[in-house]
């Protein structure tokens, strides 16, 4: 968007490596290109590192404007600006049109004009302002394709892209639906296939993952996409997100025939009591049936969560036993601890129960919220600002040690062999 508007944009891809390997000095060097404005997008797992690294960078370059965006900063935009004066602006939610208007304002207007830009949190003097929410982009085909040539594509075996934005459901632990205002908008099948064809022809990519919150939400659109992809004959494979109440044999057969090799489900719990409490709109029995059906056509992936503040020992046991069963019948199962996200309804109810449990395992081999792997300065920020970095905390709950022991005892039973590159569905931030 900025390139097409005539702005000179240079891109530095700090996400090509694991955030466990990030270094504040190296990150500062990435920003050293002479630009007056530095924009950084990040998820919640890297937010404390980004804040720590930018503090040193801003001290060295006080004249530069620092803009943050992405899921990590969006839910805590005001708190970030109030706590860290070196951050100038946070873009909240969908960023393309907001960033373009923001740049026009910074370059051609007065600093006080920022409060007129919808969809941001900004500072005017000593005051912090939340501007009105920006209207969602309904026709996603109007957006240009990402400028892939700006990043090291050779470092990515699997390419993530999106067919749609937004989720209309009301799962209480998730921040993704609130982030998008619970509106769901899709690209056309032709627009998505254009991107797939470009990535294959330009970079030789064949393995893709659609990171949509709910890829299968519009059945007719999925069917049209599968038909158009088969007609194009691209010979690519892909994975995506499913939902228990939105799949059936006919749809799965169509998706498989168009190259879908894995389908990710957020099952979350084996306890119907917990499922009802988090508004998942399905039962454990219905989830098992959906996973079994999926397994006839592609690799089913089931993600579970433990650590809900209202979860009993019996609820955790039901989740773990269901996971063990599913792993034995070919389902790729993953267990994650509940991360408190600032935009999630559950956080609004239980956010005063945050506890820091250092050294406690989450029983997830890819736990994204491990403070121990961050620089000590970032860890200090986490400890000092729990309301800004709540994902690194737990919700306090009863009999926690007993639940943790159960999780650790059954840990070895659900880990399944790695699915080949390009055939693995993974959850996005907040899933």
SULNOR-V459004 format. One record per backbone hydrogen bond with DSSP energy under -0.5 kcal/mol. CO is the residue of the C=O (numbers start at 1). NH is the residue of the N-H. If there is no record, write none. Layout:
# SULNOR-V459004
CO;NH  CO;NH
This chain:
# SULNOR-V459004
1;5  2;7  3;6  7;9  12;14  13;16  14;17  18;21  19;22  23;27  24;28  25;29  26;30  27;31  28;31  29;32  31;33  36;65  37;39  38;67  40;69  42;72  43;47  46;50  47;51  48;52  49;53  50;54  51;55  52;56  53;57  54;58  55;59  56;60  57;61  61;64  65;38  65;67  66;88  66;89  67;40  68;91  69;42  70;74  71;75  73;76  74;77  76;80  77;81  78;82  79;83  80;84  83;85  84;87  86;88  88;123  89;68  90;92  90;121  91;70  91;93  95;99  96;100  97;101  98;102  99;103  100;104  101;105  102;106  103;107  104;108  105;109  110;113  111;114  112;115  113;116  114;117  116;118  117;120  119;92  120;131  121;90  122;129  124;127  127;124  129;122  129;131  132;119  136;138  138;140  139;142  140;143  146;148  147;150  148;151  151;153  152;155  153;156  155;157  158;160  159;209  161;211  163;187  165;185  171;174  172;346  175;179  176;180  177;182  178;181  180;183  183;185  185;165  186;140  188;192  189;193  190;194  191;195  192;196  193;197  194;198  195;199  196;200  197;201  198;202  199;203  199;205  200;204  206;208  206;237  207;159  208;239  209;161  209;211  212;215  214;217  217;219  218;222  219;223  220;224  221;225  222;226  223;227  224;228  225;229  226;230  227;231  228;232  229;233  229;234  237;208  238;261  238;262  239;210  240;264  241;216  243;246  244;247  248;252  249;253  250;254  251;255  252;256  253;257  254;258  255;258  255;260  256;259  259;238  261;299  262;240  263;301  264;242  265;267  265;303  267;269  268;305  270;272  271;275  272;276  273;277  274;278  275;280  276;279  278;172  283;287  284;288  285;289  286;290  287;291  288;292  289;293  290;294  291;295  293;296  294;297  294;298  298;300  299;263  300;332  301;265  302;334  303;267  303;268  304;336  306;338  308;311  312;316  313;317  314;318  315;319  316;320  317;321  318;322  319;323  320;324  321;325  322;326  323;327  324;328  325;328  325;329  326;329  326;331  327;330  331;333  332;302  334;304  336;306  339;341  341;344  344;347  344;348  345;349  346;350  347;351  350;353  351;354  353;396  355;357  355;394  356;358  357;360  364;367  369;371  370;373  371;374  375;378  375;379  376;380  377;381  378;382  379;383  380;384  381;385  385;388  385;389  389;392  390;340  390;393  393;340  394;355  397;400  399;403  400;404  401;405  402;406  403;407  404;408  405;409  406;410  408;411  410;413  410;414  411;414  411;415  414;333  420;423  428;431
